[in-house]
């Protein structure tokens, strides 16, 4: 299953463009976004899950510059994106 299929497997998830890139929403709120070239993805995560992802998958996850631990919008606390290989 690729990232898009996984994101759309969540109940109520829909895909819409956001600043020219595919975004995934549920209940009208973005929870994930692919880069415009679809080479990386952003996922909204709590600070705890950000730290866990980077500690558990250091070769795959990196905090997004300027957003680590900062609120990214109502009900979310940050994002992380896969490292480019």
Helices and strands as residue ranges (DSSP letters): H 3-8, E 14-18, E 21-26, E 29-34, E 41-44, H 47-56, E 61-63, E 79-82
